[in-house]
Amino acid sequence: MRRSMNRFSRSEEESDINLTPMLDVVFIMLIFFIVTATFIKQAGIDVFRPEALTAEQKPTVSVLVAISDKGEIWIDKKRVDPGAVRANIERLHAENPKGGLVIQADRGSKNERLMQVLSAARAAGLTEVAISTES
């Protein structure tokens, strides 16, 4: 009788599962995904982009500029004066120098605003500039 009680108590001790290593692995995976995550850039407004048949996907974008149909320029969810576009582009490009500039111009916007943003980008030293379209 004593032997059967001994076996029972031993099996209770062996049934404990140590979760510490599993929690460590989950925590390391969480840190990995946070560090490697690509954050979605948003200009601040929704625009109706023109259509294009030869559209190509840009792999890295550091600066996203939107031009509304009223001619307003939006960078980083803030409305920007045309004179301050260059400074904002330089600041955002300094955070991620490998990325390029993408301009989201509304179908109803004027080419004058687009040219102002393009000249500000060139003055800021950006060489990779793209205009966003609907494919």
C-alpha positions as CSV (number, residue, x, y, z in Angstrom):
1,M,0.0,0.0,0.0
2,R,2.8,2.3,0.7
3,R,4.3,1.8,-2.7
4,S,1.1,2.9,-4.5
5,M,1.0,6.1,-2.5
6,N,4.7,6.8,-3.4
7,R,4.0,6.4,-7.1
8,F,1.0,8.8,-6.9
9,S,2.9,11.6,-5.2
10,R,5.8,11.2,-7.7
11,S,3.6,11.6,-10.7
12,E,2.2,14.8,-9.3
13,E,5.7,16.3,-9.0
14,E,6.5,15.3,-12.6
15,S,3.4,16.8,-14.1
16,D,4.5,20.4,-13.4
17,I,5.3,22.3,-16.7
18,N,7.8,25.1,-16.5
19,L,6.5,27.9,-18.7
20,T,9.5,30.3,-18.3
21,P,11.4,29.2,-21.4
22,M,8.3,29.4,-23.5
23,L,7.5,32.9,-22.2
24,D,11.1,33.9,-23.0
25,V,10.8,32.8,-26.6
26,V,7.5,34.6,-27.0
27,F,8.9,37.8,-25.6
28,I,11.9,37.6,-27.9
29,M,9.7,37.0,-30.9
30,L,7.6,40.0,-29.9
31,I,10.7,42.2,-29.7
32,F,11.8,40.9,-33.1
33,F,8.5,41.8,-34.8
34,I,8.3,45.2,-33.3
35,V,11.9,46.1,-34.4
36,T,11.5,44.8,-37.9
37,A,8.0,46.1,-38.5
38,T,7.5,48.5,-41.4
39,F,5.3,51.3,-40.3
40,I,2.7,52.6,-42.8
41,K,3.3,56.2,-43.8
42,Q,0.3,58.4,-44.2
43,A,0.1,61.9,-45.6
44,G,-2.9,63.0,-43.7
45,I,-5.7,63.2,-46.3
46,D,-7.3,60.8,-48.8
47,V,-6.8,61.8,-52.5
48,F,-8.3,60.5,-55.7
49,R,-5.1,59.6,-57.6
50,P,-5.0,59.5,-61.4
51,E,-5.0,56.2,-63.2
52,A,-1.9,54.8,-65.0
53,L,-1.2,51.6,-66.9
54,T,2.5,51.5,-66.2
55,A,2.4,51.9,-62.4
56,E,5.3,50.3,-60.4
57,Q,5.5,49.6,-56.7
58,K,8.1,51.5,-54.7
59,P,9.9,49.3,-52.1
60,T,10.9,52.0,-49.6
61,V,9.3,55.3,-48.9
62,S,10.6,57.8,-46.4
63,V,8.6,60.9,-47.3
64,L,4.9,60.9,-48.4
65,V,3.4,64.2,-49.6
66,A,-0.3,64.6,-50.5
67,I,-1.7,67.4,-52.6
68,S,-5.5,68.0,-52.2
69,D,-7.8,69.1,-55.0
70,K,-7.9,72.5,-53.3
71,G,-4.1,72.8,-53.6
72,E,-3.3,72.1,-49.9
73,I,0.0,70.3,-49.2
74,W,-0.1,67.7,-46.5
75,I,3.0,66.0,-45.0
76,D,3.0,63.7,-42.0
77,K,-0.7,64.3,-41.2
78,K,-0.2,68.1,-41.1
79,R,-1.1,70.8,-43.5
80,V,2.1,72.6,-44.7
81,D,2.7,76.0,-46.3
82,P,4.3,75.8,-49.7
83,G,7.4,77.6,-48.3
84,A,8.0,75.0,-45.6
85,V,7.8,72.0,-47.8
86,R,11.5,71.7,-48.3
87,A,12.3,71.8,-44.6
88,N,9.8,69.1,-43.9
89,I,11.1,66.9,-46.7
90,E,14.7,67.3,-45.4
91,R,13.6,66.5,-41.9
92,L,11.7,63.3,-42.8
93,H,14.4,62.2,-45.3
94,A,17.1,62.6,-42.6
95,E,15.2,60.0,-40.5
96,N,15.3,57.4,-43.3
97,P,17.9,58.4,-45.9
98,K,17.5,55.2,-48.0
99,G,13.9,55.9,-48.8
100,G,12.5,58.1,-51.5
101,L,9.7,60.6,-51.9
102,V,6.2,59.7,-53.1
103,I,3.7,62.4,-54.1
104,Q,0.0,61.7,-53.9
105,A,-1.6,64.4,-56.1
106,D,-5.3,64.5,-56.4
107,R,-6.9,64.3,-59.9
108,G,-8.3,67.8,-59.4
109,S,-5.1,69.4,-58.2
110,K,-3.2,71.9,-60.3
111,N,0.2,71.1,-61.7
112,E,1.6,74.3,-60.1
113,R,1.5,72.7,-56.6
114,L,3.0,69.4,-58.0
115,M,5.9,71.4,-59.5
116,Q,6.4,73.3,-56.2
117,V,6.8,70.0,-54.3
118,L,9.0,68.5,-57.0
119,S,11.3,71.5,-57.0
120,A,11.4,71.5,-53.1
121,A,12.4,67.8,-53.3
122,R,15.2,68.5,-55.8
123,A,16.4,71.4,-53.6
124,A,16.4,69.0,-50.6
125,G,18.6,66.6,-52.5
126,L,16.2,63.8,-53.2
127,T,16.8,62.0,-56.4
128,E,14.2,59.2,-56.1
129,V,10.8,60.9,-56.5
130,A,7.6,59.1,-57.7
131,I,4.0,60.2,-58.2
132,S,1.4,57.9,-56.8
133,T,-1.3,56.5,-59.2
134,E,-4.1,54.1,-59.3
135,S,-3.2,50.9,-61.1
